[in-house]
Amino acid sequence: MQASNRTARTAGILFLLTFVSAIAGAILYAPLLTDPDYLTGPGADTRILLGAVCELVLIITNIGTAVVLYPVLRRHSETAAVGYVAARIMECALIAVGILSVLTVVTLRQTAGADAGEYLPMARALVAMHGWTFLLGPGFVVGIGNGLLLGFLMYRSHLVPRPLALFGLIGGPLMSLSGIAVLFGAYGQSSVPSALATLPEIIWEASLGIYLTVVGFRRTGTTGPNRASGRGIPAGMGRD
């Protein structure tokens, strides 16, 4: 139980760090993402670089949540657990592409000099690329991985209260469907419908991080019935 609680609290802290790093990165990126003429303006390169560091921390903590939870989750469904790890890696790959696009804009601003105006279309295209990576990574893949797959695993295993896991099971697919709607222009990524569709997933991830950090895994999630004797045995014991 002590080892399980350490695993749970480590995962919970990592989940909370994903929130902090993601929000910090978005705030620090704001001057570049909102100013179409950033390349020719005064710039805020140091701030943008700090935002990139925050997103690197986000990548580490994202993958960390999957790696830490995998040995526990695989006892309940190895296929879903592997899928969750794969989704986390895919999400982080898209985030990394977004980081590279932003850093390239910074490099253009620092090297273009008097010709900066000629590179404005390229800079705007790179900012647009960052927007697409955000939509497809944190906006779509997260709904499948952190929402549907992790919600299913937590619901099935009883490691957290089932009503809490329902936020992931419902919020994840809703968030992914919203990402598809944005992709086809039904509404904007920063619109009210998009925010409402994303809210259950945000509640799920934040609540999961807090629950695992403060409470740990539920005891009912660590044991299961022995089909032969009817007595409780550690979950996963005797399995390949």
Salt bridges, closest charged atoms under 4 A:
ASP37 OD1 - ARG124 NH2 2.65
ASP45 OD1 - ARG109 NE 3.09
GLU78 OE2 - ARG74 NH2 3.51
GLU91 OE1 - ARG88 NH1 2.80
